[in-house]
Amino acid sequence: MDDRKIWFKGEIVPVADARINVLAPTSQFGLNVFEGLRCYSDADGSGQLSAFRLDEHLNRLLDSCKLIGLTCPYTKEQLRQYLRDTVAANSYHEDTSVRVTLFVDGEGSWSALGPVEMFIAPIRKARTNIAAPPQLRACISTWERINDNSLPPRVKAGANYINGRYAHLEAKRHGYDLPIFLGRTGKVAEGAGACLFMFRKGILATPAPTSSVLESITRDTIMRLGMELGLEVVEREIDRSELYLADELFLCGSAAEVTPIVSLDGIPVGFGKPGDATLKLLTRYLEVVSNAEPKYSHWLSPMY
Ligand SMILES: Cc1ncc(COP(=O)(O)O)c(C=O)c1O
């Protein structure tokens, strides 16, 4: 029984009471944009819960609105307040994942501009266990990543995830945990719901924002933390064959955090287990998100 309370069209209601018209463009065509962000309990044990890089998530939500032709009816300050209200209504103090979705309601078509409505739905979600991180087996998808001239991947729109669905179901059918997409030009793009990093010959590399990827906030965090750890970090085109020769591969995202990939198409990545650079970055990431590092406390927005 899901007893969560969510913010829905201006009210905080039990999730079971939040109803959407079946004819709404969001139901019929996936006409929505959203953010998935995390709130982490602070390392000092105070019970404080802080949203990680909230400003960047809200900026991207507004960018997604702009590109898809929707007007967000709320200011960023209102969005921050509604998020705090929703977390407080659930009395969450432990790690939480939050979905903020702007959707087109009413009974219009896929070209409707409104009415734009919103829900904010938090759910408890523990952070990665550093002592037993996931070890994923990936494959290169036969499906191509959507691209900037069809469905721009930098827009975080619900409909974009159908591309991820095709690849994910194919990967599962073939016994893998997840797919990695190549883009239109045949270069490496990203995972179905996370960005990709390759550690090879001492360099941490990730595809550029123009390589059919979401402008991931975690990707930006990892690049900064990688540099701070003394790694050379580059954004560049990556060939498929480089991935097979990589010492380490991992996915990153608000949901994925830092997720090691231990094989690709059945070929072990490096020693076939999470590598040192990946584990160092995961450790550092978890310190930063839980406010254990004052240098990055400006990335944390307290919820209480
Ligand atoms: C397709 C895709 N790429 C990358 C990411 C990672 O983005 P972020 O780090 O901003 O959560 C996500 C997840 O949110 C995603 O869905």
The ligand as a Gaussian input file, in Angstrom:
#p B3LYP/6-31G(d) Opt

LIG

0 1
 C       18.905000       9.511000     -20.387000
 C       19.565000      10.008000     -19.161000
 N       20.843000      10.379000     -19.210000
 C       21.488000      10.832000     -18.111000
 C       20.848000      10.907000     -16.890000
 C       21.571000      11.442000     -15.701000
 O       21.177000      12.773000     -15.476000
 P       21.318000      13.429000     -14.050000
 O       22.728000      13.215000     -13.634000
 O       21.061000      14.883000     -14.265000
 O       20.344000      12.777000     -13.168000
 C       19.523000      10.512000     -16.804000
 C       18.819000      10.500000     -15.529000
 O       18.294000      11.311000     -14.981000
 C       18.854000      10.074000     -17.956000
 O       17.572000       9.710000     -17.903000

